[in-house]
Amino acid sequence: MDKYRKLISAIAGISFLFTGITGLIMKFAFKSHGFNEVHVWFGVAMVVAATLHLVLNWRIFAGYFRDKRLYALAIPFLALLLVSGFMANDQKDGEHGNRANVRMGHH
């Protein structure tokens, strides 16, 4: 079982790395259908491997929730995540509003 954990962890890590690299390349360098397919399949491999990794290491993972220090870190992190999500949503709404105003002749 231990060799499977190591293998699954390695696959999860490598697929995470390649998904990130291919995503950055598509964002800043070039986009193509074939490259997108590679990116998507690395993403699928990452999700499958991460799920298996979580299942194989469930006892260890669940043990983290018994440590109260986790909550001291998680609460501010979740609050920051929530605020940044609202800020990103406001920014998107503002962009759409500006486009609508420009189309209608308002500045």
C-alpha positions as CSV (number, residue, x, y, z in Angstrom):
1,M,0.0,0.0,0.0
2,D,2.9,2.4,0.8
3,K,4.3,2.1,-2.8
4,Y,0.8,3.1,-4.1
5,R,0.7,6.1,-1.9
6,K,4.1,7.2,-3.2
7,L,3.1,6.6,-6.8
8,I,-0.2,8.4,-6.5
9,S,1.4,11.3,-4.6
10,A,4.0,11.6,-7.4
11,I,1.4,11.5,-10.1
12,A,-0.7,14.2,-8.3
13,G,2.4,16.4,-7.9
14,I,3.6,16.0,-11.5
15,S,0.2,16.5,-13.0
16,F,-0.3,19.6,-10.8
17,L,3.0,21.0,-12.0
18,F,2.3,20.3,-15.7
19,T,-1.3,21.6,-15.4
20,G,0.1,24.8,-14.0
21,I,2.9,25.1,-16.6
22,T,0.6,24.5,-19.5
23,G,-2.0,26.9,-18.1
24,L,0.6,29.7,-17.9
25,I,1.9,28.9,-21.4
26,M,-1.6,29.2,-22.8
27,K,-2.2,32.4,-20.8
28,F,1.0,34.2,-21.8
29,A,2.5,32.6,-24.9
30,F,0.2,30.8,-27.2
31,K,-3.0,28.8,-27.5
32,S,-3.8,25.9,-29.7
33,H,-6.4,23.1,-29.6
34,G,-3.8,20.4,-29.1
35,F,-2.1,22.3,-26.3
36,N,-5.4,22.8,-24.6
37,E,-6.1,19.1,-24.9
38,V,-2.8,18.3,-23.1
39,H,-3.7,20.8,-20.4
40,V,-7.2,19.3,-19.9
41,W,-5.9,15.8,-19.6
42,F,-3.2,16.8,-17.1
43,G,-6.0,18.4,-15.2
44,V,-8.1,15.3,-15.3
45,A,-5.1,13.2,-14.1
46,M,-4.5,15.7,-11.3
47,V,-8.1,15.5,-10.0
48,V,-8.1,11.7,-10.1
49,A,-4.7,11.4,-8.5
50,A,-5.6,14.0,-5.8
51,T,-8.8,12.2,-5.0
52,L,-7.0,8.9,-4.7
53,H,-4.3,10.6,-2.6
54,L,-7.0,11.9,-0.3
55,V,-8.6,8.5,0.0
56,L,-5.4,6.7,0.7
57,N,-4.3,9.3,3.3
58,W,-7.7,9.9,4.9
59,R,-6.7,9.1,8.5
60,I,-3.8,11.5,8.4
61,F,-5.9,14.1,6.7
62,A,-8.8,13.7,9.2
63,G,-6.3,14.0,12.0
64,Y,-5.4,17.6,10.9
65,F,-9.0,18.6,11.9
66,R,-8.4,17.5,15.5
67,D,-5.7,20.1,15.9
68,K,-7.3,23.4,17.0
69,R,-4.5,25.4,15.5
70,L,-5.8,24.6,12.1
71,Y,-8.9,26.6,12.8
72,A,-6.8,29.6,13.9
73,L,-5.3,29.6,10.4
74,A,-8.3,28.5,8.5
75,I,-10.7,31.2,9.6
76,P,-8.6,34.2,8.5
77,F,-7.8,32.4,5.2
78,L,-11.4,31.7,4.5
79,A,-12.4,35.3,5.3
80,L,-9.7,36.5,2.9
81,L,-10.9,34.1,0.2
82,L,-14.5,35.3,0.7
83,V,-13.5,39.0,0.4
84,S,-11.3,38.4,-2.6
85,G,-14.2,36.5,-4.3
86,F,-16.5,39.4,-3.8
87,M,-13.9,41.8,-5.1
88,A,-13.3,39.8,-8.2
89,N,-17.1,39.6,-8.8
90,D,-17.4,43.4,-8.4
91,Q,-14.6,43.9,-10.8
92,K,-16.3,41.7,-13.4
93,D,-19.7,43.5,-12.9
94,G,-17.9,46.8,-13.4
95,E,-16.4,45.7,-16.6
96,H,-19.7,44.6,-18.0
97,G,-21.3,47.8,-16.9
98,N,-18.7,49.9,-18.6
99,R,-19.1,48.0,-21.8
100,A,-22.9,48.5,-21.7
101,N,-22.5,52.2,-21.2
102,V,-20.0,52.5,-24.0
103,R,-22.3,50.7,-26.4
104,M,-25.2,52.9,-25.4
105,G,-23.2,56.1,-26.0
106,H,-22.7,56.9,-22.3
107,H,-19.2,57.5,-21.0
